[in-house]
Amino acid sequence: MRISSKFTIGVHLLAVIDYLGDSEKVTSNVLAGSIGVNPVIVRNVMGSLKEAGIINISQGKSGISLAKSLDEITFYDIYKALDCVNDEGIFHFHENPNPECPIGRNIHKAMDGKLEQIQNRMEDEMRRITVADVASDVRKEIEAAG
């Protein structure tokens, strides 16, 4: 199972908010233009990020802003805020292994712990990477392009 594209949209959105900073009012249309998706999708992602305390949304002069600095926002924060994976986890086990087959009868017991271990390690790594890491790399690419 793939992690929802809402995750990469969320990271992209935060990088744009940081990059534009005070130089330009950030709106859902500005963000949608950068991300290349419908503004409705951006507004849905923004709603979840706002609810998680990651961004502020103002209809007035300031537009959308960060509620935390990028070095305080981890990939894990975004992953959880956007419900990128359902409660079953990142791995969706096939529905009906045959209980009459010795493999089918035991495959869950043999794999469940291993799959959970993989997800836990991935989530631990997500806790180590911040949006500031991405924003820094993007700025380096912009500067290198001249």
Long-range contacts (C-beta under 8 A, 24 or more apart in sequence): 1-85, 1-90, 1-91, 1-92, 3-79, 3-84, 3-85, 3-90, 4-82, 4-83, 4-84, 4-85, 6-44, 6-45, 6-48, 6-82, 6-83, 6-84, 7-75, 7-78, 7-79, 7-82, 7-84, 9-35, 9-37, 9-41, 9-42, 9-45, 10-45, 10-48, 10-49, 10-78, 10-81, 10-82, 11-75, 11-78, 11-131, 11-134, 13-42, 13-45, 13-46, 13-49, 14-49, 14-54, 14-55, 14-66, 14-70, 14-73, 14-78, 14-131, 14-135, 15-70, 15-131, 15-134, 15-135, 15-138, 17-55, 17-64, 17-65, 17-66, 18-66, 18-70, 18-131, 18-135, 19-135, 19-138, 19-139, 25-61, 25-62, 25-63, 26-63, 26-64, 26-65, 27-63, 27-64, 28-64, 31-64, 45-82, 48-81, 48-82, 48-83, 49-78, 49-81, 49-82, 51-81, 52-77, 52-80, 52-81, 54-78, 54-81, 69-132, 70-130, 70-131, 70-132, 70-135, 71-130, 71-131, 71-132, 72-130, 73-130, 73-131, 73-132, 74-126, 74-127, 74-128, 74-129, 74-130, 74-131, 75-126, 75-127, 75-129, 75-130, 75-131, 76-123, 76-126, 76-127, 78-131, 79-123, 79-126, 89-115, 89-116, 89-119, 90-118, 90-119, 90-122, 91-115, 91-118, 91-119
